Amino acid sequence: MYIGTAIFLIALGAILKFAVTATVGGFNVQTAGVILIVAGIVGLLVSIFLEMGARDRRRRDVVVEERPVERERL
């Protein structure tokens, strides 16, 4: 899950939890909103953790020793 998807889930869950007042038989819309908020927060934390790990791997500097170029004498 990417960061954008996680933020979308949090926003959708918040809309379902706080803005929707409709009732559906056998389905609690507010509970579904809370579940989406929690899933979005978990996804956001995992995405940030993985992004930080990938960033640390990219920052490693590779040092290449340079050897002087030897030219053949004519």
N, CA and C of each residue as an Amber inpcrd file, in Angstrom:
protein
   222
   0.8490000  -1.1620000   0.0000000   0.0000000   0.0000000   0.0000000
   0.9000000   1.2320000   0.0000000   0.5760000   2.1490000  -0.8720000
   1.3580000   3.3660000  -0.9450000   0.7870000   4.4360000  -0.0150000
   1.5380000   5.4990000   0.1510000   1.1350000   6.5620000   1.0610000
  -0.1700000   7.2060000   0.5970000  -0.3150000   7.4170000  -0.6860000
  -1.5340000   8.0250000  -1.2120000  -2.7680000   7.1550000  -0.9620000
  -2.6220000   5.8560000  -1.1260000  -3.7310000   4.9470000  -0.8660000
  -4.1060000   4.9520000   0.6060000  -3.1080000   4.9950000   1.4690000
  -3.3690000   5.0240000   2.9100000  -4.1070000   6.2970000   3.3070000
  -3.7060000   7.4220000   2.7580000  -4.3840000   8.6890000   3.0640000
  -5.8110000   8.6680000   2.5330000  -6.0160000   8.0600000   1.3640000
  -7.3550000   7.9280000   0.8190000  -8.2440000   7.0860000   1.7360000
  -7.7180000   5.9850000   2.2500000  -8.4910000   5.1470000   3.1700000
  -8.8470000   5.8960000   4.4480000  -7.9090000   6.6710000   4.9640000
  -8.1800000   7.4550000   6.1710000  -9.2870000   8.4760000   5.8950000
  -9.2020000   9.1550000   4.7620000 -10.2160000  10.1580000   4.4230000
 -11.5810000   9.5110000   4.2030000 -11.6270000   8.4020000   3.4940000
 -12.8840000   7.7140000   3.2550000 -13.4830000   7.2000000   4.5580000
 -12.6370000   6.6610000   5.4260000 -13.1130000   6.1980000   6.7280000
 -13.6550000   7.3320000   7.5740000 -13.0000000   8.4850000   7.5320000
 -13.4690000   9.6420000   8.2950000 -14.8150000  10.1410000   7.7660000
 -14.9850000  10.0980000   6.4640000 -16.2690000  10.5000000   5.8870000
 -17.3690000   9.5470000   6.3410000 -17.0920000   8.2530000   6.2820000
 -18.0950000   7.2820000   6.7070000 -18.3910000   7.3870000   8.2010000
 -17.3790000   7.6650000   8.9880000 -17.5620000   7.7210000  10.4350000
 -18.2950000   8.9800000  10.8730000 -17.9060000  10.1220000  10.3640000
 -18.4000000  11.3830000  10.9000000 -19.4630000  12.0770000  10.0490000
 -19.5350000  11.8070000   8.7540000 -20.4280000  12.5730000   7.8940000
 -21.6680000  11.8030000   7.4480000 -21.5720000  10.4940000   7.3890000
 -22.7050000   9.7100000   6.8970000 -23.6190000   9.3710000   8.0640000
 -24.8970000   9.7090000   7.9160000 -25.8620000   9.4160000   8.9820000
 -26.8760000   8.3650000   8.5510000 -26.7290000   7.8310000   7.3490000
 -27.6690000   6.8290000   6.8570000 -27.4940000   5.5170000   7.6170000
 -28.5760000   4.7770000   7.7360000 -28.5130000   3.4680000   8.3800000
 -28.8530000   2.4100000   7.3480000 -28.1210000   1.3340000   7.4110000
 -28.3280000   0.2190000   6.5000000 -28.5680000  -1.0080000   7.3650000
 -29.5720000  -1.7960000   7.0290000 -29.8830000  -2.9760000   7.8250000
 -28.7710000  -4.0080000   7.7630000 -28.2630000  -4.4010000   8.9320000
 -27.2190000  -5.4180000   9.0000000 -25.8230000  -4.9080000   8.7210000
 -25.6610000  -3.6120000   8.5380000 -24.3450000  -3.0440000   8.2100000
 -24.2110000  -1.6980000   8.9080000 -23.2200000  -1.5710000   9.7520000
 -22.9970000  -0.3280000  10.4730000 -21.9560000   0.5040000   9.7200000
 -22.3940000   1.6030000   9.1590000 -21.5290000   2.4490000   8.3330000
 -20.4160000   3.0730000   9.1810000 -20.7280000   3.4640000  10.4000000
 -19.7310000   4.0910000  11.2620000 -18.6290000   3.1040000  11.6460000
 -18.9830000   1.8410000  11.8790000 -17.9670000   0.8290000  12.1830000
 -17.0660000   0.5830000  10.9780000 -17.6430000   0.5610000   9.8000000
 -16.8380000   0.4160000   8.5840000 -15.8840000   1.6000000   8.4290000
 -16.3290000   2.7920000   8.8120000 -15.4580000   3.9640000   8.7590000
 -14.2780000   3.8460000   9.6990000 -14.5440000   3.3450000  10.9070000
 -13.4500000   3.1650000  11.8740000 -12.4620000   2.1210000  11.3640000
 -12.9630000   1.0510000  10.7790000 -12.0780000   0.0110000  10.2340000
 -11.2040000   0.5790000   9.1240000 -11.7760000   1.3970000   8.2520000
 -10.9860000   2.0090000   7.1720000  -9.9550000   2.9910000   7.7170000
 -10.3070000   3.7350000   8.7560000  -9.3410000   4.6550000   9.3620000
  -8.1650000   3.8880000   9.9390000  -8.4540000   2.8130000  10.6590000
  -7.3760000   2.0160000  11.2730000  -6.5100000   1.3710000  10.1890000
  -7.1480000   0.8280000   9.1500000  -6.3770000   0.2160000   8.0610000
  -5.5090000   1.2550000   7.3530000  -6.0310000   2.4530000   7.1720000
  -5.2470000   3.5170000   6.5390000  -4.0690000   3.9500000   7.3840000
  -4.2640000   4.0390000   8.7010000  -3.1610000   4.4310000   9.5850000
  -2.0720000   3.3630000   9.5900000  -2.4820000   2.1000000   9.6570000
  -1.4940000   1.0100000   9.6220000  -0.7520000   1.0210000   8.2880000
  -1.4800000   1.1900000   7.1890000  -0.8410000   1.2520000   5.8750000
   0.1010000   2.4360000   5.7450000  -0.2690000   3.5610000   6.3230000
   0.5840000   4.7510000   6.2790000   1.8800000   4.5200000   7.0490000
   1.7680000   3.9230000   8.2210000   2.9720000   3.6430000   9.0150000
   3.8860000   2.6530000   8.3110000   3.3100000   1.6160000   7.7280000
   4.1240000   0.6280000   7.0060000   4.7880000   1.2700000   5.7950000
   4.0450000   2.0850000   5.0560000   4.6110000   2.7460000   3.8740000
   5.7570000   3.6820000   4.2490000   5.5760000   4.4430000   5.3150000
   6.6410000   5.3460000   5.7480000   7.8570000   4.5580000   6.2070000
   7.6320000   3.4710000   6.9330000   8.7480000   2.6380000   7.3950000
   9.5210000   2.0480000   6.2190000   8.8060000   1.5330000   5.2200000
   9.4770000   0.9640000   4.0510000  10.1930000   2.0330000   3.2380000
   9.6140000   3.2090000   3.1480000  10.2480000   4.3050000   2.4120000
  11.5450000   4.7440000   3.0910000  11.5280000   4.7930000   4.4050000
  12.7450000   5.1680000   5.1280000  13.8290000   4.1160000   4.9470000
  13.4460000   2.8520000   4.9200000  14.4260000   1.7890000   4.6990000
  15.0150000   1.8410000   3.3090000  14.1960000   2.1240000   2.3150000
  14.6870000   2.2250000   0.9400000  15.5830000   3.4450000   0.7850000
  15.2630000   4.5170000   1.4750000  16.0700000   5.7320000   1.3920000
  17.4540000   5.4960000   1.9920000  17.5370000   4.7300000   3.0890000
  18.8330000   4.4420000   3.6970000  19.6990000   3.6160000   2.7600000
  19.1010000   2.7010000   2.0120000  19.8880000   1.8790000   1.0900000
  20.4130000   2.6960000  -0.0690000  19.6650000   3.7150000  -0.4980000
  20.1080000   4.5320000  -1.6250000  21.2040000   5.5030000  -1.2400000
  21.3260000   5.8300000   0.0200000  22.3060000   6.8310000   0.4330000
  23.7020000   6.2800000   0.6240000  23.8580000   4.9830000   0.5690000
  25.1960000   4.4230000   0.7500000  26.0910000   4.8470000  -0.4050000
  27.2290000   5.3930000  -0.0530000  28.1610000   5.8460000  -1.0730000
  29.0670000   4.6980000  -1.4840000  29.2780000   4.5990000  -2.7680000
  30.1730000   3.5850000  -3.2990000  31.4680000   4.2820000  -3.6530000
  32.5430000   3.8320000  -3.0520000  33.8420000   4.4380000  -3.3010000
  34.6090000   3.5250000  -4.2530000  34.9940000   4.0830000  -5.3660000
  35.7570000   3.3330000  -6.3560000  37.1500000   3.9130000  -6.3750000
  38.1270000   3.0350000  -6.1980000  39.5150000   3.5090000  -6.2260000
  39.9230000   3.7630000  -7.6650000  40.5350000   4.8890000  -7.8510000
  40.9980000   5.2290000  -9.1870000  42.4650000   4.8500000  -9.3230000
  42.7460000   4.1640000 -10.3960000  44.1430000   3.8100000 -10.6740000
  44.6760000   4.7440000 -11.7540000  45.9190000   5.1120000 -11.6310000
  46.4670000   5.9690000 -12.6870000  46.5270000   5.2120000 -14.0170000
  46.2830000   5.9220000 -15.0750000  46.3110000   5.3170000 -16.3990000
  47.7630000   5.1710000 -16.8310000  48.1270000   3.9760000 -17.1780000
  49.4970000   3.7330000 -17.6420000  49.4850000   3.6990000 -19.1610000
  50.3650000   4.4970000 -19.7200000  50.4600000   4.5490000 -21.1670000
  51.7080000   3.7800000 -21.6110000  51.5510000   3.1270000 -22.7600000
  52.7050000   2.4130000 -23.2810000  53.6740000   3.4100000 -23.8940000
  54.9260000   3.1670000 -23.6280000  55.9510000   4.0490000 -24.2180000
  56.3290000   3.5330000 -25.5910000  56.4590000   4.4500000 -26.5250000
  56.8110000   4.0850000 -27.8890000  58.2650000   4.2010000 -28.1430000
